[in-house]
């Protein structure tokens, strides 16, 4: 399984191709529609998560110097008492 945003596009386009296949029975088409709805719900969450990551990276890039000391997870672990 591939797990990149670009792979998401491939999966969505492949599903569009399955939906447009000629000769699907009504049951097969209904199954593909349900599958599509599930894929879209998951894709929406993946895109929302990517958007959040970009927003966080932009915030750090633009204003990170102001709050980096208060959020060590942004800059990695700090040494405590020389350790």
N, C-alpha and C positions, 0 to 999 in steps of 0.2 A: 504494500500500500504506500502511496506517495502522500506526503503531507505538506505540500507547499501551496501557496495561494494560486500559483500558476496551474497546479494540478487540479485545483477546484474548478477552474474554467474548463479544463479538459473533461472533467466528469459531468459538468452541467451541459456542455455541448453534446457529449455522447448521449445524455438522457434526452436532449431535444431530438436527436436523430432517432432514438428508439420510439419517441412519441409520434414521429412523422412517418413511421414505416407503413407502407401500404399493406393491406391484407390482415391487419390485426382484428381479431374478433372483439366483440364488445367487452367480454370478460378480460381479455388480454390488455385492451386499451385502458379499462378501469384500473387494472393492476398497475400499469405504467403511470397512470395519473396519480394514484396513491403514492407510488414510489417517488414521483416527481415532487409531490407536496412535502414528503419527508425530507428529500434532498434539499429543497429550498429552505425549509426551517433550519436545517443544520448549516447550510451555506450562510444564511443570515447571521447565525451566531459566530461563525468563523470570521466573517467580514467585520462584524461588530468588534470582535476581539482584536483583529488586526488594526482596526481604526483606533481602538483604545491604546494599543502599543505605539502607534504613530503619534497620537496626541501626547502620551507620556514622554516619548523621546523628544518631541518638539518643546515641551515644557522644560525638560532638563536642559536642552540645548539653549533655550532662550533665557531661562531664569535659574538654572541649576546652582549657580554660585551663591544664591541667597538662601537656599534651604538644604544644600548637600550635607552640611554638618549635622543636620537633624534627621536625615534619612540615610543611614549608612548602607542600606541595601542598594542604593543607587551607585555608590562608588566602591563597593566591596568592603570587606572586613577591615577594621582599624586595629592597630596594635594597642593593647591595654597594658600599661605599666611595663613596657618593654617586651612584652610577650608576643 
